[in-house]
C-alpha cells in the first residue's frame, strides 16, 4: 500500500477489492503450503542430523524396523524383514525415537540350552562343579 501512496494512484473500489482478494489468496496459499514446508524442513533436519543413511538398519520407537531404502524430501522408505516397503513421512520421523542398528559395535547373544538331568554326567564343567559342592 505504501507504493500506491508514493505513485499517487487513486484507490477505488476495484483496486481495494483486488488487494483484498490478493490478501485472501495469499492466506489460502500459505495455509495450503504449510504441511509441505513442514515436511521439507523436517527432511533437511533429518539429513543434517546424520541419524541414519540409505542402507542402514534402523528401529523406530513405534516398533517399525528394517533397512532404509531411500530418503526423499518428503518421505523415507524402509524395507522390513518381510520385504514390505513402508513409506514414512519425514514429519513423523522427526517425532519418533530412532535406533540405528547398523552402528552397533557390540551385541549380545542369548541362547538357551535345554538338556535333561540324566545328561549332566556328560559335561565336564558340571562334573567339576558338582564335586566342589559335595561335602567331603
N, C-alpha and C positions, 0 to 999 in steps of 0.2 A: 504494500500500500504506500510505502514511502516513495517509491519511484513514480507512482501516479501523481503524487503531490509535486515532485521535482519536475516532472514533464508537464505539469499543469493540465492534466487530462481531466475532463469533466466526467464525474461518475454519475451515471444514470441508473435506471432500474436494470437495464440489460447487463451492464458491467458488474453491478453488485451481485446479480444472480449468477453470473459466470464465476465470480470469486467464491460465492457460497457453494456452488456446485463443485468447484475445484477443491475447496477445503473438505467437503464431504467425501469426495473421491479419494483424496489423499488419506483420510482417516480409514476408509474402507480398505484401501490398498495396504496400509500399514498393518491393520489387523489381520488381513489375509496372509501377509508375508511373515507374520510373527513366528509361526511354527517352523517355517523354512529357515529363517535366520537363526532360530534356536538350535536347530539340527546342525547347521553348518558350523556354528560357533562351538558346539559340543564336539564335533568331529575334529576341529582344529585343536581343541584342548586335549582330546584323546590321542591324537597323533603327536602332540608336543610332550605328553607325559611319558611316552615310551612304555606304557603298561604292558603292551604285547605287540607283536608283529605278525605279519602273514606267515603261517606255518607253525605258530606256537600253539601248544595245547593249553587251554585255559578252563577254569572252573568259575562260574558266576555265582553270586550269592543266592540266586533263586533256584540253583540246582542244575542249570544248563551247563553242560560240559562238552568239549570237543576241540577240534583243530580249526584255527582261523583260516578261512578260505580266501576272503577278500575284505578289504576295508575301504569303504567309499566315503563320499561327502555326507551322505545321509544315513547309510546302513552299514552294518558289519555282518558278514555271513560266517556261520560256524557250522562245520560238519561234525555230527555226533558219531559215536561208535557204530550206530546202526545205519550209517551213510546218509542220514537225513540232514539236509541243509536247512538251518534255521536263520532267517534274516531278522536281525535285531536292530531297532533304531538307535542311533548314537545317543539320543537324549536319554534312552533307558539305560545304556551302558554307563552314562555319567553318574547315575544314581545308584548303581549296584556295586557290591564288592567284587573285585576281580582277583583271582589267584592264578598266577602263571605257572603251570606245572612244568613247563619246559625249562624253567630256570632253577629247578630244584637241584641242589648239588648232592644231597644225601637223601636216601629214602629208607624206610623201614619196612621189612617184610615180616609178617606174622604168619606162621604156619603151625597148624595143629596136627600133632601126630597121635593117632589112635592105635592102641595095641592092648592086648589082654594081659592080665596079671600072670598068666602062665608063661608068657614070653619074657618076663623080667630077667630070668637067668641067662638069656642070650645076649644081654647088653652088659659089657664090661664096666661101663660107668655106673650103672645101677648096682652091680655086684659090689663095687668098691664102696659106694655109699651105704649099702646095706650092712657091710662088715664093720664100718665105722660106728654105726648106730647100735649095733648089737653089744650089750654089756658083756665084759669078759669075766 
